[in-house]
Amino acid sequence: MTSFVLLLTLLVACPGDAAAQARKELRVGVVGLPAQLDPAAALDGAGPLVTRQIFDTLVAFRDGSTEVDPSLATRWSVSRDGLVWTFSLRDGVRFHDGTALNGAEVAAFFQRQLAADAPGAVWPALFRGRPGVVKEVRALDRSNVQFTLLQPYAPLLTVLAHPGLGIARLVGDRLVGSGPYRVVDVAPGRMALEAFAGYWGGPPRSERIVFLEVSNDDNAEAEFDARSLDVWFPPGAPRRMAGALSTPGLRVGYLAFQTEKEPFSRKKIRHAVAAALDPAVIGVALESSAVPMQSFLPPGVWARREGSPLLGGTRAQVRSLLADGGWPKGHKPTMLVPDETAPLNFPRLAGTLEAALGAADIPIQVRSGPIEAMRAALQAGDHDMALVEASVLGGDPHLFLFPLSTSEGAAKGPRALNYSFYRDPRVDDVLVRASQLSNRIERARLYQRAQIILADDLPWLPIYVRLVWGVARPEVQNLRLHPTGFHRLTSVSLESLPGIQR
């Protein structure tokens, strides 16, 4: 009888125990799950999302923003000439193999990144080449690391939060981190992480995270229906809107006016185009892929200026601006547009812009083609207008406003990034000074000033910012999306809800 009761107890308890255990494992679907774990390999996508859970950075992006908070470094200072940055390391941090974090380990990591033959795309993109602006990184002692730069580079602090610069210790042929999770299993299309018991930031809410390769919406829906997926991070707007979350990201679409050509050399003509574009109409064309943008920086980027909207106006305003600017009768400029259709439908958006401008007596003709072919035309200045995209690289305003708006990027040829070919000594001065200052408040003030000038001149016109999306089952709690797409998952958990079983 006793044995029967014991068996019955086990039969009753085991399903509940198994369910409780399952609730501690978060299953996350991504596109492009990396086969090998190397933080430095990718600027965006699933790679940095995964590595953010495993490798901590010296500083970390704040929730919902590209502003930074202390992480492995608790404080920092910079020399008066802006060439020497010193970071003080947090006490009590250990790598996943038990080794204590110290200045020598941190310096060794960065010195490997400086090497000319080092792999990965992150360092050259964020530091203007390899070694780029960084001369050396050395340990002063166990608790302090010093960066010496070849020239002042204010974006240093922001870009150090990128997961591609997560501190990794090389153990044999594998990289070991100090983050909240450690890798316990890797298989094709699957990577399992386990909470690191000695994590300095405290235990994460989920004991395990399993990242799964999910190639498209169809597969994601099937996995949700089978209850084998908890969270799905699609590359664009998902078809499944139940449980969907979104936030404006860092990828911006804008109209570049060729300001060296008539009539877009005239400021009032550029303002007429902006006034003729209704953000509500643009929003319909964007569907769920993006939202209209009314500033020169996306909402999640620090130093964004909140001011008068850039898009939209009355018909009377458009007519007045065209008359004052001297729109040439019968002129029909060309707008270059990529012929991509996913995840954002460029032809549909281009048709909307063409119709809106035509209705305001600004006739244009759309010419589409592959982005590679377009780029050659843009860099040669062989365009009137162009619908193009750029990212706020590394989350720092310098790495967006500077290449798009200064004379340095306006020289025709393969290095051209300023497709407006706009040159204004005031903007050059403000943005160069902002790139050399370490004081965050002063930098923000200068970026605000630059945005005021750009809003008056409108050499390029922000149109939209792409959305970052996530889809979660009802049991998923505390999922917060980050504008970078590098979501921190330490606070996410699975909670039992009435009437729902896993």
C-alpha atoms as one frame of an Amber mdcrd trajectory, in Angstrom:
protein
   0.000   0.000   0.000   2.833   2.336   0.895   4.511   1.656  -2.464   1.265
   2.411  -4.307   0.887   5.753  -2.499   4.502   6.649  -3.266   4.036   5.791
  -6.949   0.835   7.813  -7.094   2.610  10.747  -5.482   5.372  10.605  -8.095
   2.871  10.408 -10.944   1.063  13.484  -9.649   4.187  15.469  -8.798   6.312
  14.783 -11.863   4.128  16.575 -14.446   4.014  19.661 -12.277   7.738  19.504
 -11.576   8.473  19.072 -15.278   6.255  22.028 -16.130   7.923  24.134 -13.463
  11.331  23.154 -14.826  10.232  23.934 -18.396   9.082  27.378 -17.339  12.675
  28.199 -16.399  13.793  27.730 -20.016  13.111  30.529 -22.470  13.044  29.485
 -26.136  13.916  32.323 -28.494  13.642  32.238 -32.288  16.027  34.317 -34.412
  17.123  34.570 -38.030  20.795  33.956 -38.759  21.881  32.229 -35.563  25.707
  32.234 -35.682  27.369  28.840 -35.978  30.399  30.092 -34.044  30.374  32.499
 -31.139  32.532  35.530 -31.905  31.314  38.903 -30.579  33.408  40.825 -33.100
  31.884  39.132 -36.127  28.672  41.119 -36.695  27.403  44.675 -36.283  23.734
  43.712 -36.143  21.346  40.787 -36.336  21.188  37.660 -34.204  24.924  37.545
 -33.455  25.080  40.634 -31.209  21.724  39.719 -29.647  23.133  36.367 -28.523
  26.536  37.696 -27.470  24.952  40.407 -25.317  23.714  37.637 -23.019  27.182
  36.035 -22.729  29.811  38.786 -22.880  29.634  41.939 -20.799  30.975  45.229
 -22.135  32.829  47.973 -20.263  29.696  50.123 -20.429  26.160  49.040 -21.309
  23.292  50.587 -23.237  20.581  51.943 -20.983  17.074  50.462 -21.333  15.326
  52.037 -24.333  18.250  54.300 -25.247  21.786  54.419 -26.603  22.855  56.367
 -23.533  25.282  54.281 -21.479  25.577  53.099 -17.882  28.464  51.461 -16.023
  28.955  47.731 -16.557  32.358  46.042 -16.217  33.762  49.539 -15.786  32.294
  51.421 -12.849  33.824  54.800 -13.687  36.043  56.433 -16.285  37.998  59.601
 -16.915  39.573  61.290 -19.916  42.613  63.526 -20.305  42.158  67.191 -21.201
  43.395  66.585 -24.757  40.869  63.744 -25.229  43.567  61.220 -26.128  43.725
  59.082 -22.984  40.708  57.321 -21.467  41.051  55.409 -18.195  38.475  52.839
 -17.091  38.249  51.458 -13.554  37.052  47.855 -13.470  34.379  46.373 -11.232
  35.582  44.207  -8.350  34.454  40.613  -7.942  33.789  39.799 -11.600  34.703
  36.347 -12.873  34.748  34.810 -16.313  32.712  31.661 -16.851  35.839  29.511
 -16.379  36.387  31.009 -12.905  39.203  33.404 -13.864  38.949  36.815 -12.211
  38.456  39.806 -14.475  41.498  42.075 -14.350  43.211  44.784 -16.315  45.537
  42.382 -18.114  42.654  40.257 -19.435  40.731  43.309 -20.641  43.790  44.847
 -22.300  44.646  41.541 -23.982  41.147  41.359 -25.465  41.382  44.821 -26.997
  44.941  44.321 -28.204  43.747  41.253 -30.140  41.112  43.452 -31.790  43.774
  45.997 -32.762  45.828  43.465 -34.716  45.816  44.043 -38.458  44.822  40.446
 -39.186  42.066  40.275 -36.544  38.743  38.960 -37.898  35.382  40.652 -37.523
  33.489  43.665 -38.832  32.738  45.483 -35.583  36.062  47.126 -34.770  36.783
  48.730 -38.190  33.199  49.985 -38.460  33.174  51.630 -35.031  36.767  52.885
 -34.844  37.326  54.159 -38.394  39.362  51.196 -39.576  41.793  48.817 -37.911
  43.480  49.898 -35.745  41.693  53.119 -36.620  41.696  55.842 -33.970  43.016
  53.581 -31.190  46.785  53.534 -30.691  46.960  51.050 -27.819  45.095  49.579
 -24.878  47.103  48.663 -21.798  46.542  47.600 -18.215  47.733  50.120 -15.621
  47.175  47.545 -12.876  44.647  44.858 -11.971  41.789  47.361 -11.729  42.479
  49.977 -14.410  42.729  49.897 -18.195  43.879  52.772 -20.372  42.982  53.553
 -24.007  45.398  55.818 -25.875  43.969  57.350 -29.055  45.662  58.767 -32.122
  43.124  61.586 -32.190  40.219  62.671 -29.973  37.243  60.398 -30.577  34.221
  61.214 -28.441  32.046  58.312 -29.725  34.414  55.919 -27.908  32.218  55.722
 -24.821  29.003  54.959 -26.734  30.465  52.376 -29.082  32.109  50.481 -26.220
  28.568  49.376 -25.297  28.190  47.469 -28.575  27.987  43.691 -27.900  30.689
  43.177 -30.512  33.082  44.663 -27.966  31.994  42.330 -25.179  35.058  41.329
 -23.161  36.096  37.773 -24.050  38.847  35.610 -22.601  40.553  33.273 -25.048
  40.762  29.752 -23.603  42.309  27.418 -26.149  40.228  27.907 -29.274  37.082
  29.191 -27.551  36.003  32.535 -26.143  34.728  32.783 -22.581  32.645  35.669
 -21.291  31.623  37.091 -17.927  27.968  37.802 -18.730  24.764  36.528 -17.123
  24.676  33.378 -19.297  27.256  30.851 -20.440  27.104  28.537 -23.447  26.375
  24.908 -22.573  25.398  23.384 -25.906  25.752  24.267 -29.587  24.224  22.337
 -32.470  23.169  23.306 -35.995  20.331  25.810 -35.646  20.442  25.726 -31.841
  22.441  27.317 -29.023  21.657  26.700 -25.355  22.726  29.083 -22.601  22.635
  28.518 -18.859  22.558  31.155 -16.120  26.027  31.748 -14.685  25.798  31.195
 -10.939  28.562  33.653 -10.090  27.280  36.565 -12.164  28.131  39.898 -10.556
  24.785  41.427 -11.550  22.705  38.799  -9.774  20.869  35.792 -11.192  18.781
  36.294 -14.364  15.070  35.437 -14.242  15.305  32.474 -16.635  17.660  29.630
 -15.810  18.176  28.734 -19.457  17.804  30.419 -22.832  17.715  28.311 -25.962
  18.214  30.253 -29.199  16.696  28.529 -32.221  17.129  29.260 -35.925  13.672
  30.199 -37.228  13.933  31.258 -40.840  10.560  32.901 -41.492   7.094  33.783
 -40.205   5.574  30.493 -41.337   8.040  28.503 -39.265   7.627  30.849 -36.320
   3.842  30.448 -36.346   4.172  26.670 -36.468   6.580  26.743 -33.521   4.242
  29.003 -31.523   1.285  26.741 -32.264   3.301  23.740 -31.121   4.257  25.667
 -27.958   7.935  25.062 -28.703   8.765  28.769 -29.062   8.299  31.545 -26.500
   9.778  34.600 -28.221  10.409  35.373 -31.899  12.560  38.250 -33.130  11.682
  38.667 -36.833  13.797  40.791 -39.200  10.721  42.858 -40.094   7.077  43.225
 -39.157   5.643  39.818 -38.193   2.491  38.373 -39.675   1.410  37.204 -36.227
   0.373  40.325 -34.292  -0.900  38.580 -31.150   1.733  39.297 -28.515   3.738
  41.552 -30.863   5.881  44.411 -29.535   7.789  47.054 -31.459  10.033  50.042
 -30.889  11.725  52.484 -33.302  15.179  51.204 -34.178  18.315  52.853 -35.542
  17.816  52.401 -39.312  16.599  55.588 -40.965  15.219  56.173 -44.449  15.736
  59.659 -45.853  15.494  61.701 -49.033  18.877  62.975 -50.173  18.587  66.125
 -52.291  21.478  66.732 -54.693  22.104  70.240 -53.409  24.648  71.015 -56.138
  21.902  70.773 -58.791  18.987  73.045 -59.589  16.340  73.286 -58.282  17.332
  71.427 -55.098  20.212  73.810 -54.527  17.466  76.179 -53.303  16.452  75.794
 -49.683  12.834  76.792 -50.223  12.358  74.058 -52.828  13.626  71.485 -50.346
  11.221  72.850 -47.741   8.388  72.662 -50.271   9.045  68.928 -50.717   8.981
  68.429 -46.948   5.727  70.387 -46.612   4.104  68.327 -49.381   4.699  65.020
 -47.595   1.992  64.103 -45.099   3.419  61.794 -42.394   0.026  60.109 -41.943
  -0.048  59.118 -45.625   3.557  57.934 -45.444   2.663  55.876 -42.380   0.019
  53.972 -44.356   2.554  53.124 -47.069   5.077  51.960 -44.494   2.512  49.555
 -43.036   4.088  47.874 -40.008   7.713  48.014 -41.149   8.524  51.553 -40.055
   7.056  54.801 -38.750   7.375  58.348 -40.107  10.233  60.301 -38.585  10.032
  63.950 -37.580  13.574  64.555 -36.375  17.127  63.988 -37.556  17.757  61.278
 -34.951  15.522  58.344 -33.988  13.752  58.413 -30.595  16.147  55.958 -28.927
  19.322  57.907 -29.730  20.699  60.313 -27.149  20.968  64.011 -28.177  17.842
  63.818 -30.367  16.226  67.231 -30.762  12.502  67.435 -30.180  11.272  70.415
 -32.147   9.009  71.440 -34.981   7.991  68.497 -37.209   9.971  68.240 -40.429
   7.237  66.657 -42.558   3.851  68.070 -43.479   2.324  71.424 -44.279  -0.608
  73.087 -46.009  -1.127  73.403 -49.751  -0.787  77.154 -49.353   2.609  76.742
 -47.717   3.782  74.446 -50.512   2.614  76.865 -53.227   4.307  79.795 -51.490
   7.599  77.926 -51.080   7.584  76.783 -54.711   6.889  80.309 -55.926   9.551
  81.874 -53.728  12.050  79.151 -54.600  11.387  79.426 -58.317  10.326  75.898
 -59.238  11.104  75.609 -62.978   7.936  75.055 -64.991   7.847  71.637 -66.676
  10.752  70.296 -64.643  10.446  66.636 -63.617  13.380  65.460 -61.483  14.233
  61.812 -60.935  14.112  60.061 -57.585  16.337  56.983 -57.248  14.808  54.194
 -55.161  16.045  50.680 -54.276  13.908  47.958 -55.865  13.766  45.907 -52.649
  10.375  44.711 -51.418  11.169  43.110 -48.049  10.974  43.685 -45.222  10.057
  47.234 -46.320   8.236  47.719 -49.615  10.275  50.472 -51.283   8.284  50.539
 -54.553   5.052  51.101 -52.615   6.620  53.882 -50.538   8.127  55.462 -53.666
   4.703  55.440 -55.336   3.209  57.188 -52.319   5.914  59.866 -52.348   5.505
  60.334 -56.105   1.726  60.743 -55.780   1.978  63.142 -52.836   4.523  65.353
 -54.566   2.625  65.260 -57.861  -0.547  66.397 -56.109   1.423  69.361 -54.763
   2.654  70.366 -58.241   6.092  68.825 -57.712   6.121  66.164 -60.427   8.864
  63.561 -60.175   9.726  60.300 -61.884  10.867  57.254 -59.940  13.788  55.182
 -61.127  14.470  51.974 -59.220  17.331  49.533 -59.293  19.616  47.382 -57.150
  21.123  49.244 -54.229  24.663  48.491 -55.437  24.011  50.157 -58.799  22.298
  53.061 -57.077  25.269  53.607 -54.806  27.610  54.206 -57.726  25.254  56.846
 -59.140  24.859  58.481 -55.742  28.590  58.643 -55.081  29.080  60.260 -58.478
  26.331  62.789 -57.755  24.311  61.616 -60.780  20.908  62.068 -59.154  18.327
  64.700 -58.323  16.817  62.973 -55.299  17.273  59.544 -53.763  15.490  57.479
 -51.151  18.257  55.828 -49.147  18.871  54.350 -45.721  21.545  54.765 -43.083
  21.989  53.462 -39.549  22.982  55.280 -36.382  26.055  53.106 -36.179  26.969
  52.060 -32.656  24.151  54.248 -31.305  26.227  57.441 -31.349  24.875  60.551
 -33.132  28.334  61.345 -34.507  28.354  58.161 -36.579  25.138  59.244 -38.299
  25.059  63.035 -38.514  28.735  63.460 -39.395  28.943  61.271 -42.534  25.579
  62.451 -43.876  26.046  66.175 -43.286  29.688  67.306 -43.392  32.043  68.309
 -46.165  34.326  65.356 -45.398  31.801  62.946 -46.906  30.874  65.179 -49.842
  33.820  64.485 -52.147  32.566  62.547 -55.172  33.875  59.024 -55.493  33.795
  55.675 -53.688  34.271  57.298 -50.263  31.290  59.635 -50.586  28.686  59.225
 -47.830  27.112  62.680 -47.961  24.803  62.025 -50.926  23.389  65.544 -50.661
  26.863  66.963 -51.356  25.933  69.585 -48.807  28.667  71.792 -47.427  28.171
  74.278 -44.619  31.102  75.491 -42.495  28.766  75.949 -39.516  27.709  72.300
 -39.551  31.286  71.150 -40.131  32.498  73.189 -37.172  29.765  72.048 -34.784
  30.032  68.355 -35.651  33.842  68.290 -35.632  33.887  69.951 -32.197  31.256
  67.522 -30.921  33.389  64.583 -32.070  36.348  65.800 -30.034  34.675  66.545
 -26.709  34.322  64.021 -23.912  31.712  65.945 -21.928  28.373  64.311 -22.734
  26.282  67.378 -21.885  28.363  69.632 -24.117  28.302  67.093 -26.935  24.501
  66.896 -26.716  24.274  70.691 -26.871  26.350  70.758 -30.057  24.306  67.994
 -31.686  21.161  69.928 -30.845  22.708  72.973 -32.548  23.597  70.927 -35.638
  20.017  69.643 -35.884  18.673  73.205 -35.732  20.872  74.179 -38.692  19.915
  71.044 -40.614  16.208  71.663 -39.976  16.616  75.123 -41.486  18.667  73.980
 -44.494  17.117  70.509 -45.074  19.933  69.089 -47.233  18.392  65.688 -46.542
  14.956  64.893 -45.223  14.256  62.078 -42.722  11.250  60.051 -43.879  11.007
  57.031 -41.589  12.706  54.890 -38.986  12.414  51.125 -39.169  10.748  49.308
 -36.290  12.391  46.595 -34.231   9.898  43.787 -33.560   9.407  40.961 -31.111
   6.570  38.475 -30.639   5.983  36.732 -27.319   3.597  34.158 -25.894   1.258
  35.417 -23.117   3.356  33.711 -20.431   6.436  35.789 -21.292   6.934  38.586
 -18.767   9.181  41.673 -18.753  10.331  41.510 -22.380  11.654  44.972 -23.207
  12.880  45.735 -26.711  15.952  47.874 -27.275  16.348  50.252 -30.259  19.612
  48.569 -31.240  17.929  45.162 -31.492  20.370  43.886 -28.856  17.742  43.108
 -26.237  18.887  42.246 -22.728  16.997  39.108 -21.682  18.037  38.848 -18.032
  14.692  40.184 -16.755  12.521  37.972 -18.989  10.674  35.092 -17.377   7.853
  32.673 -18.047   4.883  32.822 -15.687   1.965  30.397 -15.507  -1.287  32.057
 -16.504  -4.778  30.753 -15.684  -6.015  28.387 -18.384  -2.632  28.170 -20.147
  -0.402  25.127 -19.948   3.038  24.738 -21.428
